């Protein structure tokens, strides 16, 4: 499987996974909003119908009171004969028409005033008017309002038995009164919507975080598969020539191929052990066997190793004011080896100066590894200890930078945490980098 197919395989897998999550999230949000919209609309319609019913009752009561006021003005003994009470002609209509025939007219002003008081009692606070409606589509009103966005018309109460004329109560823009009755529902809806939106935002953040993790893992896997091909190819080539017998008469070349194979195997084994160690450290299954360790032998072995191994000039300066460190010897050596390897790897082709120092303070034994290499930007300093960071970010920023898997500095950080210590980095891009390891005394 070539590089392009490997990358396409992981990209396709990730895209399908997150496309499904995005679709489910979108459908869930649409469904929740649709349910809330239907709930609010049904409640609004119900309350609006209640207001309509109350308007009918208020108009009926207002007419009855107006009729009572006029009845007190009629001569004693006056009688108004009613008719049959039908679905189309209420009994009260005969009374209104009889009053009119006696020369008394219903007062729109008084009906308006009575209706206003009754509306206030019902907490219906909006503009309104009382109209006399004629069958010829003509209206008589003591108030004139412009056309409203929302208008509620009461049922028309006929005041003539031929149904040619009636009285109607009209509410203009009663939305505030309707919403006031929905305040508890609106508050609860806002709370529910806020909760839903918060959950959606939280889910989006989780998805974004998962996407980043999958991207890092994808880059790491791609980098490992690709970069492991080189040492494996080198080992295979060395073994092929050694096994073929062509180098039996060339001891120096034979030794060179042995050395290449050993170095590449050591490189792969170190990487494998580092991955396993990180896994154990994260699951808290690895214990540090701490003891007082002499720094000088470890540093000396590492300086000899990297001086011989490096493909560029490397100059070491050692100043160990604190000769002992309370640490696990094996992991201390690997941490220092990793920092020295990085110092050489991320340096100029003409060479690098590496200074190793140790000192004591009240709480810690401090070991510092300083180099005059390429340095680390401020942005990268915030993420350089993240797992797989090198694999995820290194190739994107500069394809000519050394390859790696982003495990080394995370390994350093995890080991220092296991020692109950700390690690800090100080760097200026293009000038220097210094790592400080703080081991508790």
C-alpha positions in Angstrom: 0.0 0.0 0.0 1.7 3.3 -1.1 1.6 6.6 0.7 -1.3 8.0 -1.2 -3.6 5.0 -0.6 -2.7 4.9 3.1 -3.6 8.6 3.5 -6.9 8.2 1.4 -7.9 5.2 3.5 -7.6 7.1 6.8 -9.2 10.2 5.4 -12.2 8.3 4.0 -12.7 6.5 7.3 -12.6 9.7 9.3 -14.9 11.6 6.9 -17.6 8.9 7.0 -17.5 8.8 10.8 -17.9 12.5 11.2 -20.4 12.9 8.4 -22.6 10.5 10.3 -22.2 12.4 13.6 -22.8 15.8 11.9 -26.0 14.5 10.3 -27.3 13.1 13.6 -26.5 16.4 15.4 -28.2 18.5 12.7 -31.3 16.3 12.6 -31.6 16.3 16.4 -31.4 20.1 16.5 -34.0 20.5 13.7 -36.3 18.0 15.5 -36.0 19.7 18.9 -36.7 23.2 17.3 -39.6 21.8 15.4 -41.2 20.3 18.5 -40.7 23.6 20.4 -42.2 25.5 17.5 -45.3 23.3 17.3 -45.7 23.4 21.1 -45.5 27.3 21.1 -47.8 27.7 18.2 -50.5 25.4 19.7 -50.3 27.2 23.0 -50.5 30.6 21.2 -53.6 29.4 19.3 -55.3 28.1 22.4 -54.7 31.4 24.4 -55.8 33.4 21.4 -59.1 31.4 21.3 -59.5 32.0 25.0 -59.1 35.8 24.5 -61.7 35.5 21.7 -64.1 33.8 24.1 -63.5 36.4 26.8 -64.2 39.2 24.2 -67.6 37.6 23.4 -68.4 37.5 27.1 -67.2 41.0 27.8 -69.3 42.4 24.9 -72.4 40.5 26.1 -72.0 41.8 29.6 -71.4 45.4 28.4 -74.6 45.3 26.3 -76.5 43.9 29.3 -75.3 46.7 31.6 -76.0 49.3 28.9 -79.5 47.8 28.6 -80.0 48.0 32.4 -79.0 51.7 32.3 -81.5 52.5 29.5 -84.2 50.4 31.3 -84.1 52.7 34.3 -85.0 55.6 32.0 -88.1 54.0 30.5 -91.6 55.1 31.9 -92.9 52.9 34.6 -94.9 50.0 33.3 -93.2 49.9 29.9 -93.1 46.3 28.5 -91.1 45.0 25.6 -92.5 41.8 24.0 -89.8 39.3 23.0 -89.9 36.6 20.4 -88.8 33.0 20.0 -85.2 32.3 21.1 -83.6 30.7 18.1 -80.0 29.9 17.1 -79.9 33.0 14.8 -81.9 35.5 16.9 -81.0 35.6 20.6 -83.8 36.7 23.0 -81.7 39.8 23.9 -82.0 41.0 20.3 -85.7 41.6 20.8 -84.9 43.7 23.8 -82.3 45.8 22.0 -84.7 46.4 19.1 -87.6 47.2 21.4 -85.6 49.9 23.2 -84.6 51.4 19.8 -88.3 51.5 18.7 -89.1 53.4 21.9 -86.7 56.1 20.8 -83.8 55.1 23.0 -80.4 54.3 21.4 -77.6 52.2 22.7 -74.7 54.4 23.7 -71.4 53.3 22.1 -69.5 55.5 24.6 -71.0 53.8 27.6 -70.5 50.3 26.1 -66.9 51.3 25.2 -66.3 52.4 28.8 -67.9 49.3 30.3 -65.9 47.0 28.0 -62.7 48.9 28.8 -63.1 48.2 32.5 -63.9 44.5 31.9 -60.9 44.1 29.6 -58.7 45.6 32.3 -60.0 43.1 34.8 -59.1 40.3 32.4 -55.5 41.8 32.0 -56.2 42.4 28.3 -54.2 45.6 27.8 -54.4 46.8 24.2 -56.3 49.2 21.9 -59.9 48.2 21.3 -63.1 49.6 19.8 -66.9 48.9 19.8 -68.4 48.9 16.3 -71.9 48.8 15.0 -71.7 46.6 11.9 -74.3 46.7 9.1 -75.1 44.1 6.6 -74.1 46.5 3.8 -70.5 46.2 5.1 -70.6 49.7 6.7 -69.3 50.3 10.2 -69.9 52.9 12.9 -67.3 53.3 15.7 -66.3 56.1 18.1 -62.6 55.0 17.7 -60.6 54.6 14.5 -57.2 52.8 14.5 -54.9 52.0 11.7 -54.8 48.4 10.4 -53.1 46.2 13.0 -50.7 43.3 12.7 -52.9 41.1 14.9 -56.6 41.7 15.2 -59.2 39.7 17.2 -62.9 40.2 16.3 -65.5 39.1 18.7 -68.7 37.5 17.5 -71.3 40.0 16.3 -74.3 40.4 18.6 -77.3 41.4 16.5 -79.3 44.3 17.8 -82.1 44.0 15.2 -84.2 41.0 14.6 -83.7 41.1 10.8 -80.0 40.7 11.6 -79.2 43.8 9.5 -77.2 45.4 12.4 -75.0 44.2 15.2 -72.4 45.2 17.7 -68.8 43.9 17.7 -65.8 44.3 20.0 -62.4 44.5 18.2 -58.9 44.1 19.8 -55.9 45.6 18.0 -52.5 44.0 18.5 -53.3 42.0 21.7 -49.9 40.2 21.3 -48.5 41.6 24.5 -51.5 40.3 26.5 -51.3 36.9 24.8 -47.5 36.6 25.5 -48.1 37.7 29.1 -50.3 34.7 29.6 -47.6 32.5 28.0 -44.8 33.9 30.2 -44.3 30.7 32.2 -44.3 28.7 29.0 -41.9 31.1 27.3 -39.5 31.0 30.2 -39.6 27.2 30.4 -39.1 27.1 26.6 -36.1 29.5 26.8 -34.6 27.3 29.5 -35.2 24.1 27.5 -33.8 25.8 24.3 -30.8 27.1 26.2 -30.2 23.6 27.5 -30.6 22.0 24.1 -28.3 24.6 22.5 -25.7 24.1 25.3 -25.8 20.4 24.7 -25.4 20.9 20.9 -22.5 23.3 21.5 -20.9 20.8 23.9 -21.4 18.0 21.4 -19.9 20.1 18.6 -16.9 20.8 20.9 -16.6 17.0 21.6 -16.9 16.3 17.9 -14.2 18.9 17.1 -12.0 17.5 19.8 -12.5 13.9 18.5 -11.8 15.2 15.0 -8.5 16.6 16.2 -7.7 13.4 18.0 -8.5 11.3 15.0 -6.5 13.7 12.8 -3.5 13.4 15.1 -3.8 9.6 15.3 -4.2 9.5 11.5 -1.1 11.6 11.0 0.8 9.5 13.6 -0.2 6.2 12.0 0.6 7.6 8.5 4.0 8.9 9.7 4.9 5.7 11.5 4.0 3.5 8.6 5.9 5.7 6.2 8.9 6.4 8.3 9.4 2.8 9.5 9.8 1.7 5.9 13.3 3.4 5.8 14.9 1.5 8.7 13.2 -1.7 7.7 14.5 -1.3 4.1 18.0 -0.5 5.5 17.9 -3.7 7.7 16.7 -5.8 4.8 19.4 -4.5 2.5 22.1 -5.0 5.0 21.0 -8.6 5.8 20.7 -9.3 2.1 24.3 -8.3 1.4 25.6 -10.1 4.5 23.7 -13.3 3.7 24.8 -13.3 0.0 28.4 -13.8 0.9 29.6 -10.9 -1.3 31.2 -9.1 1.7 33.1 -12.1 3.1 36.4 -10.8 1.6 35.6 -7.1 2.7 35.7 -7.1 6.5 35.4 -3.3 6.8 32.4 -3.1 4.6 30.8 -6.1 6.3 31.3 -4.4 9.7 29.7 -1.3 8.3 26.6 -3.1 7.2 26.4 -4.8 10.6 26.6 -1.5 12.3 23.8 -0.1 10.0 21.5 -3.0 10.8 22.2 -2.8 14.6 21.6 1.0 14.6 18.3 0.7 12.7 17.1 -2.2 15.0 18.1 -0.2 18.0 16.1 2.8 16.6 13.0 0.7 16.1 13.3 -1.0 19.4 13.7 2.3 21.2 10.6 3.7 19.5 8.5 0.5 20.4 9.6 0.7 24.0 8.7 4.3 24.2 5.2 3.7 22.9 4.7 0.9 25.4 6.2 3.0 28.2 3.8 5.9 27.4 0.8 3.5 27.4 1.8 2.2 30.9 2.5 5.7 32.2 -0.9 7.0 31.1 -2.7 4.0 32.7 -0.5 4.4 35.9 0.8 0.9 35.6 4.5 1.8 35.5 6.4 2.4 38.7 9.7 4.3 38.9 12.5 2.6 40.7 14.1 5.7 42.1 17.5 5.8 43.7 20.5 8.2 44.0 22.0 8.1 40.5 25.4 9.5 39.4 24.9 11.9 36.5 28.4 11.9 35.2 28.6 8.3 33.8 25.2 8.6 32.1 26.1 12.0 30.5 29.5 10.7 29.4 28.1 7.6 27.7 25.5 9.7 25.9 28.0 12.4 24.7 30.3 9.6 23.3 27.3 7.9 21.6 25.9 11.0 20.0 29.3 12.4 19.0 30.0 9.2 17.1 26.5 8.8 15.7 25.8 12.4 14.6 26.0 13.3 10.9 27.1 16.8 11.8 29.6 18.4 14.2 28.4 18.2 17.8 30.2 19.9 20.7 29.3 19.1 24.3 29.9 21.2 27.4 29.2 19.5 30.7 28.9 21.4 34.1 27.5 19.1 36.8 27.3 21.1 40.1 24.8 18.5 41.4 26.4 15.1 40.8 23.5 13.0 42.1 19.9 12.8 41.0 17.1 10.9 42.8 15.5 9.1 39.9 15.0 5.9 37.9 18.4 5.4 36.2 17.0 3.8 33.1 14.3 6.4 32.4 16.7 9.3 33.4 19.1 8.1 30.7 16.3 7.8 28.1 15.0 11.3 28.9 18.4 12.9 28.5 19.0 10.8 25.3 15.8 12.1 23.9 16.6 15.7 24.6 20.1 15.4 23.1 18.8 13.7 20.1 16.3 16.5 19.5 19.0 19.1 20.0 21.1 17.5 17.2 18.1 16.8 15.0 16.7 20.4 15.2 20.0 22.3 14.6 21.8 23.9 11.7 23.8 21.7 9.2 27.1 23.3 10.3 26.8 21.8 13.8 25.4 22.4 17.3 26.7 23.3 20.7 25.0 21.4 23.5 25.5 22.4 27.2 24.4 20.0 30.0 24.3 21.5 33.5 22.9 20.4 36.9 22.3 22.4 40.1 20.5 22.2 43.4 17.8 24.4 44.9 15.7 24.0 48.0 13.2 21.5 46.5 14.7 20.1 43.3 17.7 18.8 41.5 17.6 20.7 38.2 19.1 19.2 35.1 19.3 21.5 32.0 20.0 20.7 28.4 20.7 23.8 26.3 21.4 24.0 22.6 22.0 26.8 20.0 19.8 25.1 17.4 16.7 26.2 15.4 14.6 27.1 18.5 10.9 26.7 19.1 8.2 29.3 18.4 6.0 30.5 21.2 2.9 28.9 19.5 4.7 25.5 19.4 5.9 25.8 23.0 2.3 25.5 24.1 1.7 22.2 22.4 5.1 20.5 22.0 4.5 18.2 25.0 1.3 16.9 23.5 1.2 13.3 22.3 1.7 12.9 18.5 2.2 16.7 18.2 5.3 16.3 16.0 3.6 13.9 13.6 0.5 16.1 13.3 2.1 19.5 13.0 5.7 19.0 11.9 5.0 18.1 8.3 2.5 20.8 7.8 4.8 23.6 8.8 8.0 22.5 7.1 8.3 19.4 4.9 12.1 19.6 5.2 12.1 19.3 9.0 13.3 16.0 10.5 10.7 13.2 10.6 9.3 12.0 13.9 6.2 10.7 15.6 5.6 13.4 18.3 6.3 10.9 21.1 9.7 12.1 22.5 8.7 15.2 24.4 5.5 13.7 25.6 7.5 10.8 26.9 9.8 13.2 28.7 6.8 14.9 30.3 5.2 11.7 31.4 8.4 10.3 32.9 8.9 13.6 34.8 5.3 13.4 36.1 6.0 9.8 37.2 9.0 11.1 39.1 6.6 13.7 40.7 8.8 16.3 39.0 8.4 19.0 36.3 9.8 19.9 32.9 10.0 23.4 31.4 11.1 24.7 28.0 12.6 28.1 27.3 13.4 29.0 23.7 13.8 31.8 21.2 13.2 30.8 17.6 16.4 30.8 15.6 18.6 31.2 18.7 18.4 28.6 21.4 16.3 26.0 23.2 16.7 24.9 26.9 14.8 22.2 28.7 14.9 22.1 32.5 14.1 18.9 34.3 13.2 19.3 38.0 13.6 16.1 40.1 12.3 16.3 43.7 15.2 16.0 46.2 
